[in-house]
Amino acid sequence: MTVPFIPFAEGEKLLDWIALTEAFDAGHRLPKAKIDDIFLYRDPDTLLNRAAWIDGMGLAVKSATVFPGNPSHGKPMVNGAVTLFDNATGELEALVDFHLVTKWKTAGDSLCAARKLARPDSRNILIVGAGTVGRSLAEAYGAAFPGAQFTIWNRTVTNAESMAAEFPGMEVATDLEAAVRAADIVTSATMSTEPVLKGAWFQPGQHIDLIGAYRPDMREADDDAIRRARVFVDSYDTTVGHIGEIKIPLESGLIARGDLVADYYEPEKFARASEDEITLFKNGGGAHLDLMTSRYILDAWRAAQ
């Protein structure tokens, strides 16, 4: 049997954001994933292997190489691939483009939460951070909230203007506080280690989606944000002890472990409880979501053949 390699462009044209969120829901009805990360270093280069095993879905290993010197030679800094293995036999089923899986996993994770936590009538969506993920978020949220007005804020205004030019109707915000106060949904994908979002700005009924922080020392939202909101995560296993957004307020005593309302494995609790509450979601993006995304991509690929 020929093992397919699914490249970015050919794979992406087969995918649908709403269908991906439904695949996430189905994946979380299976037994809980086993996950592990392995890092290897050769200063300044890194190899990261993220592995996940879900009984009933199979196995995946997402390998990423991070070579900071590559851009000076005209090559991308981050490269990689996802290897997907059969649930019953462990045989190799597919190789999937690393960037395809990462794009759809990351934005799809946030969209899956927003479909459960944001008010269905949300119309004003603020994206904080005009990078690659910010562009993916515009695509994903646009699929679930048709007719929404998008606004982009970025620390460097020219980068926000460049992104806005790619999305007809998108507006550029220069005052972050005013933009946050006016939004129904705030989705943030920055590389900041210090909070850029203040809970004092949040308004009743908002949904806050935090993506950028991925290390124990990184946060995008301050203590007031965590204190004022009902806090949800995609997975306790990949956020609580690993990402500053949750780890720091837990260790300081600002919140207790029981203040985290739910993760995706608790669907009956993962919901908005009132129209005026503030919901806050931390997107941790663990390896089990890479597996679910890769399986969805392979299923779509096979259906198109």
Residue, then its C-alpha position, 0 to 999 in steps of 0.5 A: m500500500t502506498v502511504p500518502f503524503i498530504p501537502f498543504a495546498e492540496g489538503e487545505k482545499l478539502l477542509d471545513w472549519i465547522a467539520l473540524t470542530e465536530a471532529f474534535d467533539a467526536g474525538h473527545r468522546l473516545p477514551k482520553a488521549k495519552i500524550d508526551d513531548i520529547f525535546l532534543y537540542r543542538d544550540p541554537d537548534t531544536l527538535l520537538n516530537r509531540a506524540a499522542w495515542i487515542d484508542g479508537m483513533g490511532l497514533a500520531v507523532k508531530s515532529a518539528t525542527v526549529f532552526p533559527g539560522n534558516p531565515s538568513h539563508g532564505k529557508p523557513m525557521v520551522n519545518g516538520a511533518v506529522t506521521l499518522f499510524d493505524n489504530a488497529t495495526g500500528e502501520l503507517e497511514a499517512l504523512v501530513d504537512f506540518h504547517l497544514v496540521t498546525k494551522w487548522k489545529t490551532a485556529g480550530d481549537s479556538l473555534c471549537a470553544a467559541r462555538k460553545l462559549a461565545r454568544p451566537d449573536s456575536r458580531n464584533i470580533l477583535i483579533v489581537g496579533a497580526g501574525t500567521v495565526g491571526r490570519s487563520l483566526a479570521e478564516a475560522y471565526g468567519a466560518a462560524f460567525p457569518g456577517a461578523q465585523f472583524t477588527i485587527w490590533n497589532r503592536t506594529v500598526t503597519n503589520a495590522e494594516s497589511m493584514a486588514a488589506e487581505f480581508p475585505g471589510m476588516e478594520v484596524a484598531t489603534d486603541l486596544e482598550a477601546a477595541v476590547r470594550a467594543a468587541d463581542i469576541v476577543t481572540s489573542a495570538t501574540m508572543s507576549t510574556e507580559p499581559v496585553l489584555k486587562g480584565a478591567w476592559f472586559q464587558p458582560g457577555q464577552h468571550i475571550d480566547l487566549i492562544g499565544a502563551y505557550r510557556p510557563d512564563m508567558r501570559e496575554a491576560d492579567d489577573d483581573a481577566i482571570r478573576r472576572a471570567r469563567v475559565f475554560v481550557d482545552s485540556y487540563d493535562t496540557t495547560v494547568g502545569h505548563i502555561g503561564e496563563i493558568k499556572i501563574p494565577l494558580e501558584s499565586g493563589l489568585i484562583a484554585r484548581g476548582d475554579l477552572v470550569a471544564d476542559y473538552y472532556e467534560p462536554e456537559k460543563f463546557a458551556r456558557a451559563s448566562e448571557d452576561e457572564i464573561t467566558l475565557f478560554k485557554n487554547g493549549g493545543g496539545a498533541h491529542l488535537d494534532l492527532m484529531t486534526s490529522r485524522y480529520i485531514l486524512d479522512a477528507w483526503r480519502a473521501a476526495q480520492 
